[in-house]
Amino acid sequence: QVQLMESGGGLVQAGGSLRLSCAASGNIVSSNVMAWYRQAPGKQRGLVARISRSGSTNYADSVKGRFTISRDNAKNTVYLQMNSLKPEDTAVYYCNAIITGADYDTRFYWGQGTQVTVSS
């Protein structure tokens, strides 16, 4: 079975940095678009950043210039480098991916989420 595993969340002071990782594991033929979403309590889950297999990216306006998404296609892993963190970045961050498995069935997957807390 395919699964996504996030790591790198934690507690950081405002102005600090964190690097999130998300590795897709299982019998994977290919990973297409990979993305990061976040959700704060009482808020809608929203897109933070997205990257295609070819490297095309887009970002939420609130993180442009501060966050960078990247990927390692050989490892089926996506990263989110978060710099100049602000308290309003506090949320659960979720990895998302469109993955084709060994049965050639292409599906939409979510990771379990990782907590990012930014203190003032």
C-alpha positions in Angstrom: 0.0 0.0 0.0 1.1 3.5 -0.7 1.5 5.9 2.2 2.9 9.4 2.8 5.0 10.0 5.9 5.7 13.6 7.0 8.5 14.7 9.3 10.2 17.9 10.4 7.5 19.7 12.3 8.0 21.2 15.7 8.2 24.3 17.8 10.2 27.3 16.6 10.5 31.0 17.5 9.3 33.6 15.1 11.9 34.4 12.5 13.3 30.8 12.6 13.2 28.1 10.1 12.0 24.5 9.7 12.3 22.0 6.9 9.4 19.6 6.3 9.8 16.3 4.5 7.3 13.9 3.0 8.2 10.6 1.6 5.9 8.4 -0.4 6.5 4.7 0.2 5.1 1.5 -1.2 5.1 0.1 -4.7 5.1 3.3 -6.7 5.2 3.7 -10.4 5.3 7.5 -10.3 4.4 10.5 -8.3 2.9 13.4 -10.2 2.0 16.6 -8.3 3.1 16.8 -4.7 1.9 19.6 -2.4 1.7 20.9 1.1 -1.5 22.1 2.7 -2.1 23.5 6.2 -5.0 23.9 8.5 -5.2 25.9 11.7 -7.9 25.3 14.3 -11.3 26.7 13.1 -9.8 27.4 9.6 -10.2 25.8 6.2 -7.4 23.6 4.9 -5.6 25.6 2.3 -2.8 25.1 -0.2 0.7 26.3 0.9 2.8 25.1 -2.0 2.6 22.7 -4.9 5.2 21.2 -7.3 4.9 19.1 -10.4 7.2 16.3 -11.3 8.9 18.6 -13.8 9.5 21.2 -11.1 6.8 23.7 -11.8 5.7 25.4 -8.6 3.1 27.7 -7.1 2.7 29.2 -3.6 0.1 30.8 -1.5 0.5 34.5 -1.4 1.1 34.4 2.4 4.2 32.3 2.1 5.8 33.7 -1.1 9.4 34.7 -0.6 9.6 32.8 2.7 8.8 29.1 1.8 10.4 26.9 -0.9 9.0 23.6 -2.1 11.3 21.1 -3.8 11.3 17.4 -4.6 13.6 14.4 -5.1 11.9 12.3 -7.8 14.2 9.3 -7.2 13.1 9.2 -3.6 9.5 10.2 -4.2 10.0 12.8 -1.6 8.8 16.4 -1.3 10.3 19.1 0.9 9.1 22.4 2.3 11.8 24.8 3.5 10.1 27.4 5.7 12.1 30.5 6.6 11.2 33.7 8.4 8.4 31.9 10.2 5.5 33.9 11.8 3.1 32.9 14.5 0.3 32.9 11.9 2.1 30.0 10.2 1.1 27.8 13.1 -1.0 25.0 11.8 -1.0 21.3 11.0 0.8 20.8 7.7 -0.3 18.0 5.4 1.5 16.4 2.6 -0.6 15.6 -0.5 0.3 13.7 -3.7 -1.1 12.1 -6.8 0.5 8.7 -7.1 0.3 5.9 -9.6 0.8 2.5 -7.8 1.9 -0.9 -9.0 -1.6 -1.6 -10.3 -1.4 1.5 -12.4 -4.3 3.0 -10.5 -3.7 6.7 -10.0 -5.0 8.0 -6.7 -5.0 11.1 -4.4 -3.2 10.6 -1.1 -2.9 12.6 2.2 -0.3 12.3 4.9 -1.2 12.2 8.5 -0.2 15.8 9.2 2.7 17.3 11.2 2.3 20.1 13.7 4.2 23.4 13.2 4.0 25.9 16.1 5.7 29.3 15.8 6.0 31.2 19.1 6.2 35.0 19.3 
